[in-house]
Amino acid sequence: MNTASCQSSITYIDGDKGILRYRGYPIEQLAEQCTYLEVAYLILHGELPTELQLKEWVKEITHHTMIHENTKKLMDGFHYDAHPMGMLISTVAALSTFYPDARHILDPAVRRLQILRLVGKMPTIAAFAYRHSLGLPYVYPDNDLSYTENFMNMLWRMAEPKFVANPVLARALDILFILHADHEQNCGTNAMRAVGSSQADPYVSTAAAAAGLSGPLHGGANEEVLRMLDEIGDVKNIRPSSSRSREARAV
């Protein structure tokens, strides 16, 4: 309510009522039946892809997962304890210098190419930031894996010749991506719209959105949730503490 500057035609969200819809589709249906890349296609194009469209879409995204070696060198320059969001913001903004064609924002073909690059490269940048924080060597994308499995590969692969993702964890992470794909006119979205309105290229505009997301009242809230889950540790540590809990168990 504090950041919306317009009404979204992509997403409807009512947190108090637990409602989230992308392009009219209820989140429950999308989370149960779709992959993240299907939902990304839906958000961008307004309808879910056909089987042929999805195959081509996945192929195009996969083609753009690698980042330039000089981008990797840029990330090497950050301090060992640099916050991952600061690294992400800076690196995404730096992509603007690697892809100067992105400035031609009035060309639909150019805009689409930057979309493919951003969707493809964002997991790579995020995973590299994570590995950097641990002092581990970067793991390059594996195009044989799905979008989410490849992200897990770049996060956690060690010395094994081929990373094999836990299918349950991969599906859970894919659903998490779906749930966070779009949240109407939030702070990050509004920041990107404001910067993009100057006809800035998509990379610096995305960096502005990520800067908004880094704040404790936006993406930082998700970070606190993850810390809380780490503190809880196991479902057995959860204790009923109210009549509402008893009602929930009864339901």
Disulfide bonds with the S-S distance in Angstrom:
none
